[in-house]
Amino acid sequence: MAEYQDESRDPYLYEGTDVLNNIPGIRDAGKLQAFETAASIARDMELAMSPLPGQFARFQTNRTFSPGRADPARSAHFKNLAAR
């Protein structure tokens, strides 16, 4: 646990930057943003050409469900979809 003794260093950021650790290893914020934008567009195009099997509304594939911030109306909607 020696790496966590320095309280001023955030273990989730590349040292000396405000950039989150990431799989491609990009340490420049602008380049990371461009990469994430391109990757998101590519994935959106892939989903448009080869949709996921099942009955999904478009909004369901664009949002991440967070139980801690769940909207009761959305939760009921998801429960109704799961029951079908």
C-alpha positions as CSV (number, residue, x, y, z in Angstrom):
1,M,0.0,0.0,0.0
2,A,3.0,2.3,-0.2
3,E,1.6,3.8,-3.4
4,Y,-1.3,5.3,-1.5
5,Q,0.7,7.0,1.2
6,D,1.1,10.2,-0.8
7,E,-2.4,11.7,-0.3
8,S,-1.7,14.4,-3.0
9,R,-1.4,11.9,-5.8
10,D,-4.7,10.6,-7.4
11,P,-4.1,7.0,-8.4
12,Y,-6.8,7.3,-11.1
13,L,-4.9,10.0,-13.0
14,Y,-1.7,9.9,-15.0
15,E,1.0,11.5,-12.9
16,G,1.4,15.2,-13.5
17,T,-1.9,15.4,-15.5
18,D,-5.6,15.7,-15.1
19,V,-6.2,12.8,-17.5
20,L,-7.8,9.6,-16.2
21,N,-5.9,6.4,-16.7
22,N,-7.2,4.8,-19.8
23,I,-6.7,1.6,-21.9
24,P,-5.2,3.2,-25.0
25,G,-2.7,5.0,-22.7
26,I,-3.4,8.5,-24.0
27,R,-2.1,11.1,-21.6
28,D,-3.1,14.3,-23.5
29,A,-6.7,15.5,-22.6
30,G,-7.4,16.8,-26.1
31,K,-6.2,13.6,-27.8
32,L,-8.2,11.5,-25.4
33,Q,-11.4,13.5,-26.0
34,A,-10.9,13.1,-29.8
35,F,-10.3,9.4,-29.4
36,E,-13.4,8.9,-27.2
37,T,-15.5,10.9,-29.6
38,A,-14.3,8.8,-32.6
39,A,-14.8,5.6,-30.7
40,S,-18.3,6.6,-29.6
41,I,-19.3,7.5,-33.2
42,A,-17.9,4.2,-34.5
43,R,-19.8,2.2,-31.9
44,D,-23.0,4.1,-32.6
45,M,-22.6,3.3,-36.3
46,E,-21.9,-0.3,-35.6
47,L,-25.1,-0.5,-33.5
48,A,-27.1,1.2,-36.2
49,M,-25.9,-1.4,-38.8
50,S,-26.1,-4.4,-36.5
51,P,-28.6,-3.7,-33.7
52,L,-28.6,-5.7,-30.5
53,P,-31.1,-8.6,-30.5
54,G,-34.2,-7.9,-28.4
55,Q,-36.7,-5.1,-28.0
56,F,-34.8,-2.0,-27.0
57,A,-35.9,1.6,-27.3
58,R,-33.2,3.9,-28.6
59,F,-32.8,5.7,-25.3
60,Q,-32.0,2.5,-23.5
61,T,-28.9,1.9,-25.6
62,N,-27.7,5.5,-25.0
63,R,-27.9,5.7,-21.2
64,T,-26.2,3.9,-18.4
65,F,-28.6,2.8,-15.8
66,S,-27.5,3.9,-12.3
67,P,-29.5,2.4,-9.5
68,G,-28.3,5.1,-7.1
69,R,-29.8,7.8,-9.2
70,A,-32.8,5.9,-10.5
71,D,-35.9,7.8,-11.6
72,P,-38.9,5.9,-10.3
73,A,-40.8,6.2,-13.6
74,R,-37.8,4.8,-15.5
75,S,-37.4,2.0,-13.0
76,A,-41.0,1.0,-13.5
77,H,-40.5,1.2,-17.3
78,F,-37.5,-1.1,-17.1
79,K,-39.4,-3.5,-14.8
80,N,-42.3,-3.6,-17.3
81,L,-39.9,-4.3,-20.2
82,A,-38.2,-7.1,-18.2
83,A,-41.6,-8.7,-17.5
84,R,-42.4,-9.1,-21.2
